[in-house]
Amino acid sequence: MTRSALNQDPTLLVHAYLDGELDPVNAMAMEERLATDPAFAAEYERAVALQRVIREQLPRETLPPGLRSRIQASVAPQRRQPSWRALAASIAVTAFIASGATWTTLALRPTDGTENAIVAGHIRSLMATQPFDVASSDRHTVKPWFNGRIPQAPHVVDLAKDDFPLVGGRLDVVGRNPVPTLVYRHAKHLISVTAVPAPGRADTAPARHAVDGYNIVRWTENGVAYWAISDVSATDLGRFAQLFREAAPDQ
């Protein structure tokens, strides 16, 4: 990568720097730019935070004892040519080893991928210049903003009288799909409410837990899984979720 490449997309450059893909000259130039360019520095901090969340929530696991020997035995050549079953097993094993334990973890715990994306999206928003793509306290401005950007605009409610004013909305990505996130404020804290489509899933009551110092309340209603996340107290976030669920439908 040449020095002129440092004028390209900061996101790509930051990840290349974190992955050690820059040569020494460009790595030094990158460090100088991180020290003087706020946009680069902000993108670097977002990438570091995302990597930390991934490492903490999806730790790598070692292969089970004896797995390698069993795999080798199952794909050992038989007579002149290996059977199609052995070839298939070899391909599957290669894919497993290349991807590591992350894929296995996601497959066994399908909700973790969603939760990780929710947490990462909230952290990125806090580190960004502003935590939303559209800034407004008017639900009749925020809701239409999503039209044309996602298949269905989210349920938006006005909770200002309850000390949870709406301040805007943004698009996050969950499972490679854009999903709507509403942003509310409580005192000096921000609350992100992400609506993930869940067609056919039964309604569920709110469930609370905490991840990396952030409280989360999630529930499913009318084919949508809602995730509310914030660093407000668990009691305040629970009250917010209750008010959100009980609010009148959009007008």
N, C-alpha and C positions, 0 to 999 in steps of 0.2 A: 504494500500500500504506500503510495507516494505522499509527500507532504501536502500536495494539492487536494488529496482525498479528505483532509481535515475540514474542507469547506462543504462537505456533503452532509447527508442526513445525520444529525447528532445522535439519534437513537441507534443507528447501525454502528456508528463509531464508538459509542459508549460500550455497547455489548462486545464489540471486537476488542476493546481495551480490557474489559473485565475478563474476557476469555483468553487473554494473552496472545491475540492474533496479530498485534501490531509489532513491527520491527522496532528496535531500540530507538532509532531516530524519531519515528512517529509517536512512539510511546512517550518520549520526553516532550514532544510538541503537544501531545494530548494533555499531559500533566500541567503544562504551562497554560493551556486554554481553560482547563478546569478551574485554575486559580483565578482567571480573569473574566471568564464568560459565565454569567449566572444561569443562562439557559442550559449550557452543558453541565454545569454543576448540579442543577435541579434534576436533569435527566439521569445523571450518574447516581444520585441519591435514590431516585425511584427504582432504578435497576437493582441497586444493592438491596433495597428493602424487599423487592420481589424475590430475589434469590434467597434472602434470609427466610422468608415465609415458606418458600418451596422446600428448603432444607429442613426446616423445623417441622413442617406438616407432613412431608413425604420422605422420611429418612430411608436411605438405602439399606437393603437387607442382604445378608449373605445367603448363598445358595444352600439348600438343605444338604446335610452330610450324605455322601454316597450318590448324589444326583448325577455328577459328572460321569462316574463309572457306569451307572445304569444307562445313561444316554449313549455312551460310547458302545456299550454292549448291544443296545437296541439298533444302532445304525452300522454295526460291523458288517463288512462285505460277506455275502453269502454266495457260495459257488463262484460263478464268473462275474455276475453283475448284481448290484444291490437291488432289492425289490422296491416297488413304488412306495411301499409303506415306510421303508427305511429312509428313502429320499425325502419323503414328506416329514418324517420325524426330524431329519437333519435340518431342513429348512426352518421348521418350527423352533428348534433349539437355538439355531443361529439368531433368529429374531428375538428370542427371549433373552439371550445373553447380551445382545447388542442394546436392548432397551433397558436392561437392569431391572431392579425390583419396583421401579416407579409404576410401570404399567400394571404389574400384579397388584400393587396396593390399590390403584384406582379401580381395578376390576372387582376386587373384593369389597371395597367400600365406595360405591358409586357416588355417595353424597359428598365425599371429601373433595372431589374436583370442583364441585359447585362452591363449597365453603371456602376453599383456597382462593378461588376467583373473586368471591365476595370480599374477603379480607384484603386481598391484594388491591382490588379496585378502590376500596375505602382508603387504604394507606396512600395510594397514588394520588387520590383526590386531595388529601391533607397536605401533600408535598407540592402540589401544583400551585400555580399562581392564583387560581380560583378553583373551588371544588365542583364546579358545574359547567355545563356547556351553554345553558340558558339561565340567566339570572332574573328571577321574578318571584314576588310573593303572591301573585295572582294565578290561581289554578287554571283560569281560562286562558292564560298565556302559556303556562308550562305544558298543559295537556296537549294543545294543538301543535306544539313544537315537535312532538314525537311523530305526528302524522307524516307518512312518507318515508320515515327513517326506520321504522319497525312495523311489522304487520298490524299490531294493535296497540293503541296508546294505553298507558297504565291508569289505574284507579288513582285519582288525585283528590285529596281532601284538604280542607282549610282548618287548621288546628291552632290558629294564632290566639284565639281567646283562651286556650288552655296552656299558653306559654310554649307552644311548639310551632312557631311560624314557618311556613314554607319559604325557602329562599332560592330554589331553582331545581334544575334537573340535568341529567347527563346520560350518555350511553356508556355502558360497561360491556365487557365481553365475558360470556360464560359458555364454556364448551364450544368456542369458536363462533358463537352466535351473539349478535348485539341484543342487549336487554336494557330496559329502562330502569334508571335509578333516580328516585326523588331525594332531594336534600332538604332536611329540616334543621332548625337551630333550637337549642335549649340552653339559655344563658350563653356561655362561651363555647359550648360544645356543638358539634355537627352530628346529625343522625342521617345515615344513608339507608334508604329503603329500596331494595332491588326486587323487581317482580320478574320471576323466571317462569315461563310457560310450563305447565305440568298437566297437559290434557289427560283426562281419565283418572287422575289421581284423586283419591277421596279427601275430603276436608279433614284437617287435623287441628287440634288445639295448639296454642302457642307453646313452644318448648324453649327453655332458656339454657344457655351455657356461655362460657367465656373462652376466647382464643387470643393468646399473645397480649393480654391486657385489655382486649376489647370485648364488651358484652354483646351477645347476639340473641335475638328472639326470632324464631322462624315458625311459620304456620302456612297451611295450604287452604285456599278458599276459592271456590268457583274455577277450578282448573289452573290456578296460579299459585306458585310457591313464593311466599314473601319472606325476605330476609332483612331484618332491621339490625344495623350494627353501629355502635358508637362507644366512646369512652365515658359516657354518662354512667351513673350508677345503675345497677341491675334493676333497682326499684323504679327509677325514672324511665328506663327503657321499657320495662314491662307496662308501666302506665301509658306510655306513648303508643305501644302496640295495641293496647286495649282501646284507646281513643280512636286510633286509626281504623280498627276493625268495626267499631260501633258507629263511625261517622256516616252521615247520610250519603247515598250514592251521588255520583257526579251529576251536576245539573246541566 
